[in-house]
Amino acid sequence: MLASLPFAAAHAQTAAAPPAYGLGISLDAAKKAMAAAEAEANKNNWPVAIAIVDSASKLVMFVKIDNTQQGSVDIAIGKATTAVNLRRQTKALQDAIGQGGSNLRLLAVPGLMPLEGGVPIVGADGKIIGGIGVSGVMSNQDAQVAEAGASAAK
């Protein structure tokens, strides 16, 4: 069903297919990703929630930095699972919805978090091993923290 959504069709025409799923992220790799994400958030004094899920979208690690708003907990987890389930950054959904029209159907898909700040974690073999989601500051700042974490997991 998701492959029939407009953003998926447009993505397929303009870019290579998203990576395949691999084995789930190891605890060691998740710890590296979390440490890098926390360091990026702390460097900028950003109170965020950070979630890391495996390739089956199951929670592996979670951190809520002091003074992070309560609503960011579920949002961070949602961004991480959406990045894994759709095998792309959640910004792609945010952008598609921003275009309006039939892309607004994405809002009706249960469990999607169409906000920037969710990034797939790709292993050394080029396959998706997990996802990282961040929430608590501006969405582009959430993405900056998530990217730092995803890059460190490789």
C-alpha positions as CSV (number, residue, x, y, z in Angstrom):
1,M,0.0,0.0,0.0
2,L,2.7,2.5,0.9
3,A,4.5,1.9,-2.4
4,S,1.4,3.3,-4.1
5,L,1.5,6.6,-2.3
6,P,2.5,9.6,-4.4
7,F,5.8,10.4,-2.5
8,A,7.0,6.8,-3.1
9,A,6.3,6.9,-6.8
10,A,7.9,10.3,-7.2
11,H,10.9,9.1,-5.2
12,A,11.3,6.0,-7.3
13,Q,11.4,8.1,-10.5
14,T,14.1,10.5,-9.2
15,A,16.4,8.3,-7.1
16,A,17.7,4.8,-6.6
17,A,15.6,2.4,-4.6
18,P,16.0,2.7,-0.8
19,P,18.4,0.2,0.8
20,A,17.2,-3.2,1.8
21,Y,16.7,-4.3,5.4
22,G,19.6,-6.0,7.1
23,L,20.1,-7.5,10.5
24,G,19.1,-5.3,13.4
25,I,21.5,-2.8,14.9
26,S,23.9,-4.3,17.5
27,L,23.8,-2.8,21.0
28,D,27.4,-1.6,20.5
29,A,26.5,0.3,17.3
30,A,23.4,1.7,19.0
31,K,25.5,2.9,21.9
32,K,27.9,4.7,19.4
33,A,24.9,6.3,17.6
34,M,23.4,7.4,20.9
35,A,26.7,8.8,22.2
36,A,27.2,10.9,19.0
37,A,23.6,12.1,19.0
38,E,23.8,13.1,22.6
39,A,27.1,14.9,22.1
40,E,25.6,16.9,19.2
41,A,22.5,17.8,21.3
42,N,24.6,18.7,24.3
43,K,27.1,20.8,22.2
44,N,24.1,22.9,21.1
45,N,22.3,22.9,24.5
46,W,19.3,21.3,22.8
47,P,16.9,19.4,25.2
48,V,15.8,16.5,23.0
49,A,14.5,12.9,23.2
50,I,16.5,10.4,21.1
51,A,15.2,7.0,20.1
52,I,17.0,4.2,18.3
53,V,15.1,1.2,16.9
54,D,16.3,-1.9,15.1
55,S,15.5,-3.0,11.5
56,A,12.2,-4.4,12.8
57,S,11.3,-1.0,14.3
58,K,11.7,-2.3,17.9
59,L,13.1,0.1,20.5
60,V,16.8,-0.6,21.3
61,M,17.8,2.6,23.2
62,F,16.1,5.8,24.4
63,V,17.4,8.9,26.1
64,K,15.4,12.0,27.2
65,I,17.8,14.8,28.0
66,D,16.9,16.9,31.1
67,N,14.2,19.5,30.4
68,T,13.0,17.9,27.2
69,Q,9.2,18.4,26.7
70,Q,7.1,15.4,27.4
71,G,5.5,15.3,24.0
72,S,8.9,14.7,22.4
73,V,9.1,11.1,23.8
74,D,6.5,9.6,21.5
75,I,7.5,11.8,18.6
76,A,11.1,10.7,18.7
77,I,10.1,7.0,18.7
78,G,7.6,7.7,15.9
79,K,10.3,9.4,13.8
80,A,12.7,6.4,14.3
81,T,10.1,3.8,13.4
82,T,8.9,5.8,10.4
83,A,12.4,6.1,9.0
84,V,12.8,2.3,9.2
85,N,9.4,1.4,8.0
86,L,9.6,3.6,4.9
87,R,13.4,3.3,4.5
88,R,14.0,7.0,4.1
89,Q,14.4,10.1,6.1
90,T,11.1,11.4,7.6
91,K,11.8,14.8,5.9
92,A,10.7,13.1,2.7
93,L,7.2,12.7,4.1
94,Q,7.2,16.2,5.6
95,D,8.1,17.6,2.1
96,A,5.5,15.4,0.4
97,I,2.7,16.6,2.7
98,G,3.8,20.2,2.2
99,Q,3.1,19.8,-1.5
100,G,-0.6,19.1,-0.6
101,G,-3.0,17.4,-3.0
102,S,-3.1,13.7,-2.9
103,N,0.0,13.6,-0.8
104,L,-2.2,14.6,2.1
105,R,-3.3,10.9,2.2
106,L,-0.1,10.2,4.1
107,L,-1.7,11.8,7.1
108,A,-4.2,8.9,7.2
109,V,-1.6,6.2,7.4
110,P,-1.5,4.9,11.0
111,G,1.8,5.1,12.8
112,L,3.6,7.6,10.5
113,M,5.4,10.5,12.0
114,P,5.8,12.9,9.0
115,L,8.2,15.3,10.7
116,E,11.9,15.9,9.9
117,G,14.2,14.3,12.4
118,G,14.0,10.6,11.6
119,V,16.9,8.9,9.8
120,P,17.5,5.3,8.8
121,I,20.8,3.8,10.1
122,V,22.6,2.1,7.3
123,G,25.2,-0.6,8.1
124,A,28.6,-1.2,6.5
125,D,26.9,-3.5,4.1
126,G,24.6,-0.8,2.8
127,K,21.5,-2.3,4.4
128,I,19.2,-0.6,6.9
129,I,20.0,-1.9,10.4
130,G,17.8,0.6,12.3
131,G,16.6,4.1,12.6
132,I,17.1,7.1,14.9
133,G,14.5,9.7,15.7
134,V,15.0,13.0,17.6
135,S,12.4,15.5,18.9
136,G,12.5,18.5,21.1
137,V,13.8,21.5,19.1
138,M,13.2,22.7,15.5
139,S,12.8,19.9,13.1
140,N,16.0,20.7,11.1
141,Q,17.9,20.7,14.5
142,D,16.3,17.4,15.3
143,A,17.6,16.1,12.0
144,Q,21.1,17.4,12.7
145,V,21.2,15.4,15.9
146,A,19.8,12.3,14.2
147,E,22.3,12.5,11.3
148,A,25.2,12.7,13.8
149,G,23.9,9.5,15.5
150,A,23.3,7.7,12.3
151,S,26.7,8.5,10.9
152,A,28.4,7.2,14.1
153,A,26.8,3.8,13.9
154,K,28.6,2.7,10.8
